[in-house]
């Protein structure tokens, strides 16, 4: 499975909970592997074949998921980053109103 921001996490977690072996790989690594094969065909079927070939060739490690504490920390960090950006936007807006 390719790492796609946070979008792959729910599926990967679900699969691990149901005892399915999962590997999560960097999207760019898989993309470069496909580009090295010089494949011009771009379909879902050909992409899945290439991802399979990537897994066979590179033998990626299994993904174990995150603990509940790690997930909570990740959410808190994201929220903190969001609030920091919002503070900067509001300070800039206030500064422009004064000017």
C-alpha atoms as one frame of an Amber mdcrd trajectory, in Angstrom:
protein
   0.000   0.000   0.000   1.252   3.486  -0.769   1.460   6.037   2.010  -1.038
   8.770   1.130  -0.966  11.310   3.925  -3.545  10.148   6.449  -5.830   8.461
   3.927  -4.181   5.031   4.072  -4.175   4.809   7.879  -7.752   3.626   8.402
  -7.511   0.868   5.808  -4.069  -0.238   6.990  -5.237  -0.281  10.626  -8.363
  -2.241   9.705  -6.333  -4.816   7.787  -3.795  -5.239  10.611  -6.636  -5.683
  13.139  -8.002  -8.471  10.932  -4.606 -10.227  10.756  -3.812  -9.189   7.168
  -0.129  -8.477   6.506   0.344  -4.890   5.321   3.311  -2.867   4.116   3.071
   0.898   3.765   5.557   2.396   1.350   6.504   5.902   0.308   4.542   6.946
  -2.777   7.644   8.436  -4.411   9.626   5.208  -4.007   6.929   3.231  -5.791
   6.557   5.904  -8.476  10.309   5.926  -9.198  10.335   2.128  -9.371   7.544
   2.224 -11.971   9.345   4.955 -13.923  12.532   2.854 -13.983  10.553   0.077
 -15.665   9.734   2.549 -18.489   6.092   1.549 -18.498   3.899   3.758 -20.685
   0.651   1.993 -19.763  -1.263   3.779 -16.970  -4.255   1.765 -15.807  -5.338
   0.536 -12.385  -4.507  -3.024 -13.445  -1.000  -2.134 -14.645  -0.382   0.012
 -11.539  -1.366  -2.830  -9.214   0.926  -5.195 -11.119   3.796  -2.712 -10.766
   3.125  -2.265  -7.029   3.174  -6.059  -6.699   6.492  -6.174  -8.609   7.842
  -3.444  -6.313   6.916  -5.495  -3.237   8.479  -8.670  -4.639  11.680  -6.874
  -5.646  12.144  -4.700  -2.517  10.595  -6.960   0.157   9.281  -4.087   2.306
   8.812  -4.576   6.038   5.433  -5.129   7.600   3.504  -2.170   8.960   2.552
  -2.591  12.598   0.467   0.520  12.996   0.508   3.100  15.727  -0.399   2.819
  19.369  -3.353   4.822  20.670  -0.883   7.198  22.358   0.947   7.778  19.069
  -2.326   8.453  17.255  -3.413  10.893  19.962  -0.046  12.687  19.846  -0.283
  12.912  16.077  -3.753  14.471  16.314  -2.596  16.934  18.976   0.424  17.933
  16.895  -1.764  18.493  13.821  -4.178  20.576  15.868  -1.318  22.592  17.350
   0.070  23.280  13.857  -3.367  24.360  12.666  -3.767  26.792  15.582  -0.253
  28.180  15.043  -1.046  28.906  11.387  -4.344  30.504  12.369  -2.576  32.750
  14.911  -0.124  33.895  12.212  -2.984  34.662   9.808  -4.829  36.666  12.475
  -1.669  38.585  13.497  -0.993  39.447   9.840  -4.587  40.580   9.384  -4.390
  42.726  12.524  -1.068  44.213  11.347  -2.565  45.086   7.929  -5.602  46.726
   9.587  -3.303  48.928  11.680  -1.263  49.941   8.626
